[in-house]
């Protein structure tokens, strides 16, 4: 399990599941990708926080892009 803290916020994620806490209160529980997005949003889209997740975010965007390209070729 990976845990990252930023100010009064925390994210725990492991594989496909994730949890986001603000002021030690659970505010999100679900898929890890959406937990990451919620955590970044809770941190006001802070560039330092986004940097910690850049590989995950880039991979997700790459997959979306490839999917759209495949549809265009059909």
N, C-alpha and C positions, 0 to 999 in steps of 0.2 A: 504494500500500500504506500502511496506517495502522498505526502501532506505538504502544502505550501501555505505560508502565512504572509499576509500583507496588512499592516496596521491592525484593525480590529476584525479582519476577515480571514477565513481559512477555507481551503479546499482539500478534500480527501478524495482520491480516486485510485481505482485498482481495476485495470482491464476495462470493462464496459460500464462499470458503475461509478457514480460520483456523488459527493455531498458538498454543499456550500454552506458555510456558517458565517453569520454577521452578528457581532456582539455575543458570541457563543450560542446563538440560536440558529437552528436548522432552517434555512430558507429555500433550499432546493435539494431534492433527492431523485436521481434518475440516471440517464445515460451520461457517461463521462464527458462526451463532447459538449453536450448542453450544459453540464456542470461547469466546464471551462468557460463557455460563453457567458454564463451567469456570473461567474467569479470575476471575469474581466469587466463586465458591465458594473458589478458592485464596486469595483475599484476605479470607476469613472474612466475606463478605457486607458488606464495608465500605461505608457510605453514600456516601462520596466516590467510590468506584469505581462503585457502582450509578448515581450521578448522571451519570457520563460516558456511560453507555449507556442512559439513561432513554428516549430517543426510539426506539431499537431495541426495547427491552423493551415499551414502550407499544404500538408498532405491532404487535408479535407478539401481545400479549394482545388487542388490538382485533380482529385477524383471527380468533383463536380464538373470541371472543365472537360475532362476526358469523356464524361457521360454525354455532355451536350454535343461534343464533336461527333460522337458515334451516331447520335440521332440525326445530325445534319447529313451524314453520309448515306443514310437509308433511303 
